[in-house]
Amino acid sequence: MLSDNIKALRKSRGFTQEEVAVRLHVVRQTVSKWEKGLSVPDAEMLQRLAELFEVSVNQLLGAPPVQEESISDVAEQLARINEQLAVKNRRARRIWRVAAGVLIAFVVLNLLFILLAVVLGFVGTSTGSESMALGEPPILVVSFEEQQVTAALGTYSWEYQSGGAVLGTESDAAPLYEMDIPVLSVTEEDVTVSLLFEMTPDTVSVQCWDDSFWETDWDNVSDLLVVQTAATDGETMEARAGYVYQVTAVWKDAEGYSGTVNYSFCLELAE
């Protein structure tokens, strides 16, 4: 192709695009477009290029060398090249139009989906007169007297749906030893704490273990850990200072929400 020939001949003569542009009295961008096939030089400029590279015009165009070269032959070849370039540009524009159409359709469909979801009310469940957006598990606040801490969110699986269609699923598996577990200070060794869920679960169970477990060798922790259960009615639980607690809450079908979520916190005896 002409573009490849211009580039190859320029490099073989040791010229830069800037040097060619200066010799032909054009800007460097023009030479760059010739080499990229974005435009072609006219017949007069083609003759000047051939003289600069010390080849015939036919050789520059990629044709076998001939004895004589007429302007009409050169013009005819340039016309063919221009037509090929025009066809390529038209094809590229069609591709871009199709791609833009697909992108617009995708955006419109997503906007319609969001609008439909809002109309169906999947983004919230009613609690009194308010609506909660629960794209992830509800939080758990643990309270004792005037103290409150938000329990750490551990391993969970959470799903929200509307009209029988699943609209979103969230999950995570967080090992306890990698978590920053909040501490609730208590004034007595054995106390009753309140469990304040953002949304009331169907069932609640509690496991606990002595906090000395944190100082064990984690490679052997499964052999050393003594897990116990703690009494709870889902709203309060019996707790002891010096213990780590893991609360497991289950939602079976809470107005479009379901899942199993683990929360953790620790109690320490205030000094």
C-alpha positions as YAML, in Angstrom:
chain: A
units: angstrom
residues:
- id: 1
  name: MET
  ca: [0.00, 0.00, 0.00]
- id: 2
  name: LEU
  ca: [1.02, 3.60, -0.59]
- id: 3
  name: SER
  ca: [1.05, 4.37, 3.15]
- id: 4
  name: ASP
  ca: [3.41, 1.46, 3.87]
- id: 5
  name: ASN
  ca: [5.66, 2.45, 0.96]
- id: 6
  name: ILE
  ca: [5.96, 6.06, 2.15]
- id: 7
  name: LYS
  ca: [6.85, 4.91, 5.65]
- id: 8
  name: ALA
  ca: [9.33, 2.27, 4.46]
- id: 9
  name: LEU
  ca: [11.07, 4.61, 2.00]
- id: 10
  name: ARG
  ca: [11.28, 7.40, 4.58]
- id: 11
  name: LYS
  ca: [12.94, 5.09, 7.08]
- id: 12
  name: SER
  ca: [15.27, 3.59, 4.46]
- id: 13
  name: ARG
  ca: [16.48, 7.10, 3.62]
- id: 14
  name: GLY
  ca: [16.93, 7.91, 7.32]
- id: 15
  name: PHE
  ca: [14.36, 10.73, 7.33]
- id: 16
  name: THR
  ca: [12.08, 11.60, 10.21]
- id: 17
  name: GLN
  ca: [8.48, 12.65, 9.58]
- id: 18
  name: GLU
  ca: [9.49, 16.19, 10.53]
- id: 19
  name: GLU
  ca: [12.33, 16.23, 7.98]
- id: 20
  name: VAL
  ca: [10.05, 15.00, 5.20]
- id: 21
  name: ALA
  ca: [7.46, 17.61, 6.12]
- id: 22
  name: VAL
  ca: [10.06, 20.42, 6.00]
- id: 23
  name: ARG
  ca: [11.35, 19.31, 2.58]
- id: 24
  name: LEU
  ca: [7.84, 19.15, 1.14]
- id: 25
  name: HIS
  ca: [6.63, 22.32, 2.90]
- id: 26
  name: VAL
  ca: [3.81, 20.56, 4.78]
- id: 27
  name: VAL
  ca: [3.16, 19.96, 8.48]
- id: 28
  name: ARG
  ca: [4.36, 16.79, 10.19]
- id: 29
  name: GLN
  ca: [0.75, 15.70, 10.84]
- id: 30
  name: THR
  ca: [0.20, 15.50, 7.07]
- id: 31
  name: VAL
  ca: [3.07, 13.04, 6.69]
- id: 32
  name: SER
  ca: [1.73, 11.05, 9.65]
- id: 33
  name: LYS
  ca: [-1.71, 10.79, 8.00]
- id: 34
  name: TRP
  ca: [-0.13, 9.55, 4.76]
- id: 35
  name: GLU
  ca: [1.74, 6.81, 6.63]
- id: 36
  name: LYS
  ca: [-1.38, 5.80, 8.61]
- id: 37
  name: GLY
  ca: [-3.52, 5.62, 5.47]
- id: 38
  name: LEU
  ca: [-5.84, 8.37, 6.69]
- id: 39
  name: SER
  ca: [-5.21, 10.48, 3.58]
- id: 40
  name: VAL
  ca: [-3.18, 10.34, 0.36]
- id: 41
  name: PRO
  ca: [-1.01, 12.98, -1.35]
- id: 42
  name: ASP
  ca: [-2.23, 14.49, -4.60]
- id: 43
  name: ALA
  ca: [-0.47, 13.82, -7.94]
- id: 44
  name: GLU
  ca: [1.91, 16.78, -7.62]
- id: 45
  name: MET
  ca: [2.86, 15.90, -4.04]
- id: 46
  name: LEU
  ca: [3.30, 12.27, -5.05]
- id: 47
  name: GLN
  ca: [5.84, 13.34, -7.69]
- id: 48
  name: ARG
  ca: [7.73, 15.39, -5.10]
- id: 49
  name: LEU
  ca: [7.75, 12.42, -2.69]
- id: 50
  name: ALA
  ca: [9.15, 10.17, -5.42]
- id: 51
  name: GLU
  ca: [11.90, 12.69, -6.15]
- id: 52
  name: LEU
  ca: [12.72, 12.99, -2.44]
- id: 53
  name: PHE
  ca: [12.99, 9.20, -2.03]
- id: 54
  name: GLU
  ca: [14.75, 8.82, -5.43]
- id: 55
  name: VAL
  ca: [12.23, 6.33, -6.80]
- id: 56
  name: SER
  ca: [9.63, 6.42, -9.55]
- id: 57
  name: VAL
  ca: [6.06, 7.33, -8.83]
- id: 58
  name: ASN
  ca: [4.99, 3.83, -9.86]
- id: 59
  name: GLN
  ca: [7.46, 2.33, -7.38]
- id: 60
  name: LEU
  ca: [6.11, 4.62, -4.69]
- id: 61
  name: LEU
  ca: [2.61, 3.39, -5.50]
- id: 62
  name: GLY
  ca: [3.84, -0.19, -5.33]
- id: 63
  name: ALA
  ca: [3.62, -0.96, -9.03]
- id: 64
  name: PRO
  ca: [6.47, -2.54, -11.10]
- id: 65
  name: PRO
  ca: [8.83, 0.04, -12.66]
- id: 66
  name: VAL
  ca: [7.96, 1.25, -16.20]
- id: 67
  name: GLN
  ca: [9.77, 3.39, -18.76]
- id: 68
  name: GLU
  ca: [7.43, 6.36, -18.63]
- id: 69
  name: GLU
  ca: [5.00, 7.66, -16.11]
- id: 70
  name: SER
  ca: [2.11, 9.89, -17.13]
- id: 71
  name: ILE
  ca: [0.21, 12.25, -14.84]
- id: 72
  name: SER
  ca: [-3.03, 10.62, -15.94]
- id: 73
  name: ASP
  ca: [-1.81, 7.17, -14.85]
- id: 74
  name: VAL
  ca: [-0.76, 8.58, -11.48]
- id: 75
  name: ALA
  ca: [-4.06, 10.37, -11.07]
- id: 76
  name: GLU
  ca: [-5.95, 7.18, -11.88]
- id: 77
  name: GLN
  ca: [-4.03, 5.21, -9.28]
- id: 78
  name: LEU
  ca: [-4.56, 7.97, -6.72]
- id: 79
  name: ALA
  ca: [-8.28, 7.93, -7.46]
- id: 80
  name: ARG
  ca: [-8.39, 4.20, -6.76]
- id: 81
  name: ILE
  ca: [-6.51, 4.67, -3.50]
- id: 82
  name: ASN
  ca: [-8.86, 7.47, -2.48]
- id: 83
  name: GLU
  ca: [-11.87, 5.27, -3.23]
- id: 84
  name: GLN
  ca: [-10.42, 2.45, -1.12]
- id: 85
  name: LEU
  ca: [-9.79, 4.92, 1.69]
- id: 86
  name: ALA
  ca: [-13.36, 6.23, 1.45]
- id: 87
  name: VAL
  ca: [-14.77, 2.70, 1.61]
- id: 88
  name: LYS
  ca: [-12.67, 1.94, 4.68]
- id: 89
  name: ASN
  ca: [-13.81, 5.15, 6.38]
- id: 90
  name: ARG
  ca: [-17.47, 4.44, 5.61]
- id: 91
  name: ARG
  ca: [-17.11, 0.94, 7.07]
- id: 92
  name: ALA
  ca: [-15.47, 2.35, 10.20]
- id: 93
  name: ARG
  ca: [-18.27, 4.89, 10.64]
- id: 94
  name: ARG
  ca: [-20.90, 2.13, 10.34]
- id: 95
  name: ILE
  ca: [-19.13, 0.08, 12.99]
- id: 96
  name: TRP
  ca: [-19.00, 3.06, 15.35]
- id: 97
  name: ARG
  ca: [-22.70, 3.80, 14.77]
- id: 98
  name: VAL
  ca: [-23.62, 0.20, 15.59]
- id: 99
  name: ALA
  ca: [-21.42, 0.24, 18.72]
- id: 100
  name: ALA
  ca: [-22.96, 3.55, 19.84]
- id: 101
  name: GLY
  ca: [-26.45, 2.15, 19.29]
- id: 102
  name: VAL
  ca: [-25.69, -0.92, 21.40]
- id: 103
  name: LEU
  ca: [-24.25, 1.24, 24.19]
- id: 104
  name: ILE
  ca: [-27.28, 3.57, 24.18]
- id: 105
  name: ALA
  ca: [-29.66, 0.60, 24.26]
- id: 106
  name: PHE
  ca: [-27.74, -0.89, 27.20]
- id: 107
  name: VAL
  ca: [-27.93, 2.37, 29.17]
- id: 108
  name: VAL
  ca: [-31.65, 2.79, 28.43]
- id: 109
  name: LEU
  ca: [-32.42, -0.79, 29.49]
- id: 110
  name: ASN
  ca: [-30.51, -0.31, 32.74]
- id: 111
  name: LEU
  ca: [-32.38, 2.91, 33.47]
- id: 112
  name: LEU
  ca: [-35.69, 1.18, 32.79]
- id: 113
  name: PHE
  ca: [-34.68, -1.68, 35.07]
- id: 114
  name: ILE
  ca: [-33.79, 0.74, 37.89]
- id: 115
  name: LEU
  ca: [-37.07, 2.62, 37.41]
- id: 116
  name: LEU
  ca: [-39.04, -0.64, 37.47]
- id: 117
  name: ALA
  ca: [-37.19, -1.77, 40.59]
- id: 118
  name: VAL
  ca: [-38.01, 1.49, 42.35]
- id: 119
  name: VAL
  ca: [-41.67, 1.22, 41.35]
- id: 120
  name: LEU
  ca: [-41.84, -2.35, 42.66]
- id: 121
  name: GLY
  ca: [-40.19, -1.21, 45.87]
- id: 122
  name: PHE
  ca: [-37.39, -3.78, 45.97]
- id: 123
  name: VAL
  ca: [-34.93, -1.33, 47.51]
- id: 124
  name: GLY
  ca: [-36.62, -1.16, 50.86]
- id: 125
  name: THR
  ca: [-38.71, -2.98, 53.42]
- id: 126
  name: SER
  ca: [-41.23, -1.14, 55.47]
- id: 127
  name: THR
  ca: [-40.50, -0.51, 59.15]
- id: 128
  name: GLY
  ca: [-43.32, 1.63, 60.44]
- id: 129
  name: SER
  ca: [-43.57, 4.57, 58.08]
- id: 130
  name: GLU
  ca: [-39.92, 4.39, 56.98]
- id: 131
  name: SER
  ca: [-38.22, 2.29, 54.31]
- id: 132
  name: MET
  ca: [-34.81, 0.67, 54.75]
- id: 133
  name: ALA
  ca: [-32.46, 0.17, 51.82]
- id: 134
  name: LEU
  ca: [-30.77, -3.15, 52.56]
- id: 135
  name: GLY
  ca: [-28.49, -3.94, 49.66]
- id: 136
  name: GLU
  ca: [-26.24, -5.56, 52.28]
- id: 137
  name: PRO
  ca: [-26.91, -7.25, 55.64]
- id: 138
  name: PRO
  ca: [-28.56, -5.24, 58.45]
- id: 139
  name: ILE
  ca: [-26.30, -3.92, 61.19]
- id: 140
  name: LEU
  ca: [-26.38, -5.19, 64.76]
- id: 141
  name: VAL
  ca: [-25.89, -2.80, 67.68]
- id: 142
  name: VAL
  ca: [-25.04, -4.35, 71.05]
- id: 143
  name: SER
  ca: [-26.13, -2.29, 74.06]
- id: 144
  name: PHE
  ca: [-25.38, -2.42, 77.79]
- id: 145
  name: GLU
  ca: [-26.70, 0.33, 80.03]
- id: 146
  name: GLU
  ca: [-25.58, 3.54, 78.28]
- id: 147
  name: GLN
  ca: [-22.95, 1.91, 76.08]
- id: 148
  name: GLN
  ca: [-23.45, 0.82, 72.49]
- id: 149
  name: VAL
  ca: [-21.13, -0.79, 69.94]
- id: 150
  name: THR
  ca: [-21.78, -1.90, 66.39]
- id: 151
  name: ALA
  ca: [-20.93, -5.59, 66.06]
- id: 152
  name: ALA
  ca: [-18.35, -6.55, 63.45]
- id: 153
  name: LEU
  ca: [-19.84, -8.05, 60.29]
- id: 154
  name: GLY
  ca: [-18.33, -11.48, 59.65]
- id: 155
  name: THR
  ca: [-19.15, -14.25, 57.19]
- id: 156
  name: TYR
  ca: [-22.54, -13.74, 55.56]
- id: 157
  name: SER
  ca: [-24.80, -14.51, 52.60]
- id: 158
  name: TRP
  ca: [-27.47, -11.92, 51.80]
- id: 159
  name: GLU
  ca: [-30.10, -11.89, 49.04]
- id: 160
  name: TYR
  ca: [-32.81, -9.41, 48.10]
- id: 161
  name: GLN
  ca: [-35.61, -10.02, 45.61]
- id: 162
  name: SER
  ca: [-38.91, -8.71, 44.29]
- id: 163
  name: GLY
  ca: [-41.79, -10.52, 42.64]
- id: 164
  name: GLY
  ca: [-39.92, -13.82, 42.90]
- id: 165
  name: ALA
  ca: [-36.92, -12.47, 40.96]
- id: 166
  name: VAL
  ca: [-33.53, -12.23, 42.68]
- id: 167
  name: LEU
  ca: [-32.29, -8.66, 42.28]
- id: 168
  name: GLY
  ca: [-29.01, -8.90, 44.16]
- id: 169
  name: THR
  ca: [-26.79, -11.21, 46.20]
- id: 170
  name: GLU
  ca: [-24.00, -10.20, 48.58]
- id: 171
  name: SER
  ca: [-21.64, -12.55, 50.41]
- id: 172
  name: ASP
  ca: [-18.36, -12.52, 52.27]
- id: 173
  name: ALA
  ca: [-16.25, -14.92, 54.31]
- id: 174
  name: ALA
  ca: [-14.35, -13.03, 57.00]
- id: 175
  name: PRO
  ca: [-12.23, -15.11, 59.43]
- id: 176
  name: LEU
  ca: [-12.54, -13.90, 63.01]
- id: 177
  name: TYR
  ca: [-8.79, -13.57, 63.46]
- id: 178
  name: GLU
  ca: [-8.69, -11.01, 60.62]
- id: 179
  name: MET
  ca: [-11.46, -8.86, 62.07]
- id: 180
  name: ASP
  ca: [-11.29, -5.80, 64.30]
- id: 181
  name: ILE
  ca: [-13.77, -6.94, 66.94]
- id: 182
  name: PRO
  ca: [-15.44, -4.13, 68.95]
- id: 183
  name: VAL
  ca: [-15.28, -4.31, 72.75]
- id: 184
  name: LEU
  ca: [-18.12, -3.55, 75.15]
- id: 185
  name: SER
  ca: [-17.03, -2.70, 78.71]
- id: 186
  name: VAL
  ca: [-19.23, -4.09, 81.49]
- id: 187
  name: THR
  ca: [-19.26, -3.42, 85.23]
- id: 188
  name: GLU
  ca: [-19.99, -7.01, 86.31]
- id: 189
  name: GLU
  ca: [-18.69, -10.37, 85.18]
- id: 190
  name: ASP
  ca: [-22.14, -11.67, 84.18]
- id: 191
  name: VAL
  ca: [-24.56, -9.27, 82.49]
- id: 192
  name: THR
  ca: [-27.51, -9.13, 80.12]
- id: 193
  name: VAL
  ca: [-26.92, -7.17, 76.90]
- id: 194
  name: SER
  ca: [-29.45, -6.03, 74.30]
- id: 195
  name: LEU
  ca: [-29.28, -7.02, 70.62]
- id: 196
  name: LEU
  ca: [-30.63, -4.21, 68.45]
- id: 197
  name: PHE
  ca: [-30.97, -5.46, 64.86]
- id: 198
  name: GLU
  ca: [-31.64, -3.05, 62.02]
- id: 199
  name: MET
  ca: [-34.25, -5.57, 60.84]
- id: 200
  name: THR
  ca: [-35.70, -8.27, 63.09]
- id: 201
  name: PRO
  ca: [-34.37, -11.75, 62.15]
- id: 202
  name: ASP
  ca: [-36.37, -14.98, 62.18]
- id: 203
  name: THR
  ca: [-33.89, -16.86, 64.37]
- id: 204
  name: VAL
  ca: [-30.86, -15.92, 66.47]
- id: 205
  name: SER
  ca: [-28.19, -18.18, 67.99]
- id: 206
  name: VAL
  ca: [-25.01, -17.31, 69.89]
- id: 207
  name: GLN
  ca: [-21.64, -19.01, 70.28]
- id: 208
  name: CYS
  ca: [-18.83, -17.81, 72.53]
- id: 209
  name: TRP
  ca: [-15.35, -18.68, 73.75]
- id: 210
  name: ASP
  ca: [-12.81, -17.37, 76.22]
- id: 211
  name: ASP
  ca: [-10.84, -14.43, 74.79]
- id: 212
  name: SER
  ca: [-7.55, -16.10, 75.73]
- id: 213
  name: PHE
  ca: [-8.15, -17.95, 72.48]
- id: 214
  name: TRP
  ca: [-6.80, -14.91, 70.59]
- id: 215
  name: GLU
  ca: [-3.32, -15.58, 71.95]
- id: 216
  name: THR
  ca: [-3.17, -19.18, 70.72]
- id: 217
  name: ASP
  ca: [-1.25, -20.59, 67.78]
- id: 218
  name: TRP
  ca: [-3.65, -20.12, 64.86]
- id: 219
  name: ASP
  ca: [-2.35, -23.23, 63.09]
- id: 220
  name: ASN
  ca: [-3.73, -25.33, 65.97]
- id: 221
  name: VAL
  ca: [-6.66, -23.16, 67.02]
- id: 222
  name: SER
  ca: [-9.31, -25.67, 65.91]
- id: 223
  name: ASP
  ca: [-7.91, -28.16, 68.44]
- id: 224
  name: LEU
  ca: [-7.67, -25.61, 71.26]
- id: 225
  name: LEU
  ca: [-10.88, -23.61, 70.86]
- id: 226
  name: VAL
  ca: [-13.69, -24.53, 73.27]
- id: 227
  name: VAL
  ca: [-16.95, -23.20, 71.86]
- id: 228
  name: GLN
  ca: [-19.97, -22.64, 74.09]
- id: 229
  name: THR
  ca: [-23.49, -21.42, 73.48]
- id: 230
  name: ALA
  ca: [-25.13, -18.43, 75.12]
- id: 231
  name: ALA
  ca: [-28.80, -18.01, 76.01]
- id: 232
  name: THR
  ca: [-30.72, -15.49, 73.91]
- id: 233
  name: ASP
  ca: [-34.30, -14.66, 73.00]
- id: 234
  name: GLY
  ca: [-33.23, -12.71, 69.91]
- id: 235
  name: GLU
  ca: [-33.48, -9.35, 71.67]
- id: 236
  name: THR
  ca: [-31.31, -9.90, 74.76]
- id: 237
  name: MET
  ca: [-28.61, -12.41, 75.70]
- id: 238
  name: GLU
  ca: [-26.72, -13.54, 78.76]
- id: 239
  name: ALA
  ca: [-23.06, -12.59, 78.45]
- id: 240
  name: ARG
  ca: [-19.83, -12.82, 80.46]
- id: 241
  name: ALA
  ca: [-16.83, -10.51, 80.55]
- id: 242
  name: GLY
  ca: [-13.67, -11.92, 78.95]
- id: 243
  name: TYR
  ca: [-15.55, -13.73, 76.18]
- id: 244
  name: VAL
  ca: [-15.80, -13.30, 72.42]
- id: 245
  name: TYR
  ca: [-19.32, -13.67, 71.03]
- id: 246
  name: GLN
  ca: [-20.52, -14.62, 67.57]
- id: 247
  name: VAL
  ca: [-24.19, -13.95, 66.90]
- id: 248
  name: THR
  ca: [-25.73, -15.84, 63.97]
- id: 249
  name: ALA
  ca: [-28.96, -14.30, 62.64]
- id: 250
  name: VAL
  ca: [-31.15, -15.86, 59.96]
- id: 251
  name: TRP
  ca: [-33.74, -14.12, 57.78]
- id: 252
  name: LYS
  ca: [-35.92, -16.58, 55.86]
- id: 253
  name: ASP
  ca: [-38.15, -14.19, 53.91]
- id: 254
  name: ALA
  ca: [-38.25, -10.74, 55.45]
- id: 255
  name: GLU
  ca: [-40.30, -8.88, 52.82]
- id: 256
  name: GLY
  ca: [-37.97, -9.81, 49.98]
- id: 257
  name: TYR
  ca: [-34.80, -10.30, 52.03]
- id: 258
  name: SER
  ca: [-33.17, -13.53, 53.15]
- id: 259
  name: GLY
  ca: [-29.80, -14.70, 54.36]
- id: 260
  name: THR
  ca: [-27.55, -15.85, 57.18]
- id: 261
  name: VAL
  ca: [-25.25, -13.32, 58.84]
- id: 262
  name: ASN
  ca: [-22.57, -13.66, 61.54]
- id: 263
  name: TYR
  ca: [-21.71, -10.76, 63.86]
- id: 264
  name: SER
  ca: [-18.95, -10.57, 66.49]
- id: 265
  name: PHE
  ca: [-18.15, -8.51, 69.58]
- id: 266
  name: CYS
  ca: [-16.27, -8.95, 72.86]
- id: 267
  name: LEU
  ca: [-16.99, -8.14, 76.50]
- id: 268
  name: GLU
  ca: [-14.37, -6.96, 78.95]
- id: 269
  name: LEU
  ca: [-14.64, -6.13, 82.62]
- id: 270
  name: ALA
  ca: [-14.22, -2.43, 83.24]
- id: 271
  name: GLU
  ca: [-11.39, -1.59, 85.64]
...
